[in-house]
Amino acid sequence: MGLKGFAEGGIASIVAGCSTHPLDLIKVRMQLQGESSAATVHTAALRPALAFQTTATAHHIHNFPTPPPRVGPVSVGLRIIQQDGAGALFSGISATVLRQTLYSTTRMGLYEVLRTKWTDPETKTMPLTSKIGAGLVAGGIGAAVGNPADVAMVRMQADGRLPVPQRRNYKSVVDAITQMSRSEGIASLWRGSSLTVNRAMLVTASQLASYDQFKELILEKRLMNDGLGTHVTASFAAGFVASVASNPVDVIKTRVMNMRVEEGAAPPYKGAVDCAMKTIRAEGPMALYKGFIPTISRQGPFTVVLFVTLEQVRKLFKDL
């Protein structure tokens, strides 16, 4: 397989990432809805897990502040177009290209390498557990490589929701990374990296492993031939599995990466766990599935375009 697997995965990922970028941007905006109320949850509302619960504390803890009304993906998209024009739906696309080049090329290529090594040479099959393991390893390494572009992409996509004086106004992904390095330090480029790695491991394991599994099942049961119909069906099913598995981590990752840290002031979130607790206490547990509709609306087409393109690229590169 060698470098060919990396090239095939990279090309397919860039095509899929660019074609579904507006949906990803809408997802990020929806995940940030109600964030201000979550970030300012008073710490007095938190209590030790084993503390005795009085009537007063029970009333205080379970009565969450009423979150602002949620806006659907269509409304979010229309608002972006009305405020900033249709081109705003592609804000941060340069970061998407860099992210797919670094993250997805690495994860797709490594998965192919591991799949080749771990496939039984006699039966030509690979157990589901091995596919999941390959996805976890490939996703984790790919996320660590691509985290700077991921942070830049989230910030560029979220910038338009801020008041004009507070916008960062990054001109490109290079400008975003340069400004972050100068004003917040190199370490800021790996902010939320633990979340990125965890999410990438979940996405890659569920997406790539389930695609291979669904495809094998369809061909084994002879439901369809190995063609476009099989690729679309298996990839859409894989996209749904990946969306369900990754959405909670994705919400927390988006909020941690997007938080504004003022000099001399405490950050809104101390870390992933703190962000999750504040989000749940302020907005309820289902806040972790904010943006799920645009997530599946984006993950479905993304996965379909990814694997359909990948299969076609493999045919082109077959004799190389």
C-alpha positions in Angstrom: 0.0 0.0 0.0 2.8 2.4 1.0 2.3 6.1 0.3 -0.5 5.4 -2.2 -3.0 4.8 0.6 -2.2 8.2 2.1 -2.6 9.9 -1.2 -5.9 8.2 -2.0 -7.3 9.0 1.5 -6.0 12.6 1.4 -7.6 13.4 -2.0 -11.0 11.8 -1.0 -11.0 13.7 2.3 -10.2 17.1 0.8 -13.0 16.7 -1.8 -15.5 15.6 1.0 -14.4 18.3 3.4 -14.7 21.1 0.9 -18.1 19.9 -0.4 -19.7 19.7 3.0 -18.0 22.7 4.6 -21.2 24.9 4.9 -22.9 22.1 6.8 -19.9 21.9 9.2 -20.0 25.6 9.8 -23.7 25.5 10.7 -23.0 22.6 13.0 -20.3 24.6 14.8 -22.6 27.7 15.2 -25.4 25.5 16.6 -23.0 23.8 19.1 -22.1 27.2 20.5 -25.7 28.2 21.1 -26.3 29.0 24.7 -22.6 28.8 25.5 -22.4 32.1 27.4 -24.9 30.9 30.0 -22.9 27.6 30.4 -19.6 29.3 30.8 -20.9 31.5 33.6 -22.6 28.8 35.8 -21.8 29.7 39.4 -19.5 27.2 41.0 -21.6 27.2 44.1 -24.1 25.1 42.2 -21.5 22.3 42.1 -21.3 19.9 45.1 -19.4 16.7 45.9 -21.0 13.6 44.3 -21.5 12.0 47.8 -22.7 15.0 49.7 -26.0 14.7 51.5 -28.7 16.4 49.6 -31.0 18.7 51.4 -34.3 20.0 50.0 -32.7 23.4 49.3 -29.7 22.0 47.5 -31.8 19.6 45.5 -34.0 22.5 44.3 -31.0 24.6 43.5 -29.2 21.9 41.5 -32.0 20.4 39.5 -33.5 23.8 38.4 -31.2 24.6 35.6 -31.2 28.2 34.2 -33.6 28.4 31.3 -31.4 28.2 28.2 -32.0 30.6 25.3 -34.3 29.2 22.5 -32.5 27.0 20.1 -32.5 27.8 16.4 -32.6 25.1 13.7 -30.0 24.5 11.0 -32.0 26.1 8.3 -32.6 29.3 10.3 -28.9 29.4 11.3 -27.9 29.1 7.6 -30.3 31.8 6.5 -29.1 34.1 9.3 -25.5 33.7 8.2 -26.4 34.5 4.6 -28.5 37.5 5.6 -25.8 39.0 7.9 -22.6 38.2 6.0 -23.6 36.9 2.5 -23.5 33.4 1.0 -19.7 33.4 0.9 -19.8 33.4 4.7 -20.9 29.7 4.6 -17.4 29.0 3.4 -15.6 30.9 6.2 -12.5 28.9 7.3 -12.4 26.6 4.2 -8.7 27.1 4.0 -8.4 25.6 7.5 -10.6 22.7 6.3 -8.2 22.0 3.4 -5.2 22.1 5.8 -7.0 20.0 8.4 -8.0 17.3 5.8 -4.5 17.4 4.4 -2.9 16.7 7.8 -5.5 14.9 9.8 -7.5 12.8 7.3 -4.5 12.0 5.1 -2.7 10.6 8.1 -5.7 8.6 9.5 -6.9 7.2 6.2 -3.3 6.2 5.2 -2.5 4.6 8.6 -5.8 2.7 8.6 -5.0 1.2 5.2 -1.5 0.2 6.4 -2.9 -1.4 9.6 -5.7 -3.1 7.6 -3.2 -4.6 5.2 -1.0 -5.9 8.1 -3.9 -7.2 10.2 -6.0 -8.9 7.4 -5.9 -12.7 7.6 -3.8 -13.7 4.5 -5.8 -16.9 4.1 -9.4 -15.7 4.5 -8.7 -12.2 3.3 -10.9 -10.9 6.2 -10.3 -8.8 9.2 -12.3 -9.1 12.5 -14.5 -6.2 13.5 -12.4 -5.8 16.7 -9.2 -5.4 14.6 -10.9 -2.8 12.4 -12.0 -0.8 15.5 -8.5 -1.1 16.9 -7.0 0.2 13.6 -9.4 3.1 13.6 -8.6 4.1 17.1 -4.8 4.1 16.5 -5.1 5.9 13.1 -7.6 8.4 14.4 -5.6 9.3 17.5 -2.3 9.9 15.5 -4.1 11.8 12.8 -5.8 14.1 15.3 -2.5 14.9 17.1 -1.0 15.9 13.7 -3.9 18.0 12.6 -4.9 19.8 15.8 -3.6 23.2 14.9 -5.6 23.3 11.7 -8.7 22.1 13.7 -8.4 24.9 16.3 -8.0 27.4 13.4 -11.0 26.0 11.6 -13.3 26.1 14.6 -12.3 29.7 15.4 -12.8 30.9 11.8 -16.2 29.2 11.5 -17.3 30.6 14.8 -16.0 34.2 14.3 -19.1 35.4 12.5 -21.4 34.8 15.5 -19.4 37.3 17.7 -20.1 41.0 17.9 -17.9 42.9 15.3 -15.5 44.4 17.9 -14.8 41.0 19.4 -14.2 39.2 16.1 -10.7 37.8 15.5 -10.9 38.4 11.7 -8.4 35.8 10.6 -7.5 36.3 7.0 -6.6 32.7 6.4 -5.6 29.5 8.2 -1.9 30.6 8.1 -2.9 34.0 9.6 -5.0 32.3 12.3 -2.2 30.0 13.3 0.3 32.8 13.3 -1.8 35.1 15.4 -2.6 32.4 17.9 1.1 31.5 18.3 2.0 35.2 18.9 -0.8 36.2 21.2 -1.5 32.9 23.1 1.6 30.9 22.7 2.5 27.8 20.6 0.6 25.6 23.1 -2.7 27.2 22.1 -2.4 25.4 18.8 -3.0 22.2 20.7 -5.8 23.5 22.9 -8.4 20.8 23.3 -6.1 18.3 21.8 -7.2 15.5 24.2 -10.8 16.1 23.0 -9.7 16.2 19.4 -7.8 12.9 19.8 -10.7 11.3 21.6 -13.2 12.4 19.0 -11.0 11.4 16.1 -10.5 7.9 17.6 -14.3 7.6 18.0 -15.0 8.9 14.5 -12.3 6.9 12.7 -13.1 3.7 14.5 -16.8 4.0 14.0 -16.7 5.5 10.5 -14.0 3.4 8.8 -14.6 0.2 10.7 -18.4 0.3 10.2 -18.0 1.2 6.5 -15.9 -1.9 5.9 -18.2 -4.0 8.0 -21.4 -2.8 6.3 -19.8 -3.2 2.8 -18.7 -6.7 3.6 -22.1 -7.6 5.0 -23.9 -6.3 1.9 -21.6 -8.2 -0.5 -21.6 -11.3 1.7 -25.5 -11.4 1.7 -25.5 -10.5 -2.0 -27.9 -7.7 -1.4 -26.1 -5.5 -4.0 -23.1 -5.8 -6.3 -19.8 -4.0 -5.5 -20.7 -0.7 -7.1 -22.0 2.8 -6.4 -25.2 1.6 -4.6 -23.2 -0.5 -2.1 -20.7 2.3 -1.5 -23.4 4.9 -0.9 -25.5 2.6 1.4 -22.5 1.5 3.5 -21.0 5.0 3.8 -24.3 6.6 4.9 -24.8 3.9 7.6 -21.2 4.5 8.7 -21.9 8.3 8.8 -24.8 7.7 11.1 -22.8 5.5 13.5 -20.0 8.1 13.6 -22.4 10.9 14.3 -24.0 9.2 17.3 -20.6 8.2 18.7 -18.9 11.5 18.4 -21.4 14.3 18.9 -21.0 14.8 22.7 -17.2 15.0 22.4 -17.6 17.3 19.4 -19.7 19.8 21.3 -17.2 20.0 24.2 -14.3 20.2 21.8 -15.9 23.1 19.9 -16.5 25.1 23.0 -13.1 24.5 24.5 -11.3 25.4 21.3 -13.5 28.5 20.7 -13.2 29.9 24.3 -11.6 33.4 24.5 -8.9 33.6 27.2 -8.4 37.2 28.4 -5.0 38.1 29.9 -5.1 38.1 33.7 -8.6 36.5 33.8 -9.6 32.9 34.4 -10.6 30.9 31.3 -14.3 30.1 30.9 -13.5 26.4 31.2 -10.7 24.7 33.1 -10.8 21.7 30.8 -13.0 19.2 29.1 -14.6 17.8 32.2 -15.3 21.3 33.6 -16.8 22.4 30.2 -19.0 19.2 30.1 -20.3 19.8 33.7 -21.0 23.5 33.1 -22.8 22.7 29.8 -25.0 20.0 31.4 -25.8 22.1 34.5 -26.7 25.2 32.4 -28.4 23.6 29.4 -29.3 20.0 30.4 -27.8 16.7 29.3 -29.2 16.9 25.8 -27.0 19.9 25.2 -24.3 17.4 24.4 -26.3 16.5 21.3 -26.7 20.1 20.1 -26.1 20.4 16.4 -26.9 16.6 15.9 -29.2 17.3 13.0 -26.5 19.3 11.1 -23.9 16.8 12.3 -25.7 13.9 10.7 -26.7 16.1 7.8 -23.0 16.8 7.3 -21.5 13.5 8.4 -23.8 11.5 6.1 -23.0 13.4 2.9 -19.3 13.8 4.0 -19.0 10.0 4.5 -20.8 9.3 1.3 -18.6 11.7 -0.7 -15.5 10.4 1.1 -15.9 6.7 0.4 -17.4 7.1 -3.1 -14.5 9.4 -4.1 -12.1 7.0 -2.3 -13.3 4.0 -4.3 -13.0 6.0 -7.6 -9.5 7.3 -6.7 -8.5 3.7 -5.9 -9.6 2.6 -9.4 -7.5 5.4 -10.9 -4.4 4.6 -8.8 -4.9 0.8 -9.2 -2.1 0.4 -11.7 0.3 2.9 -10.2 
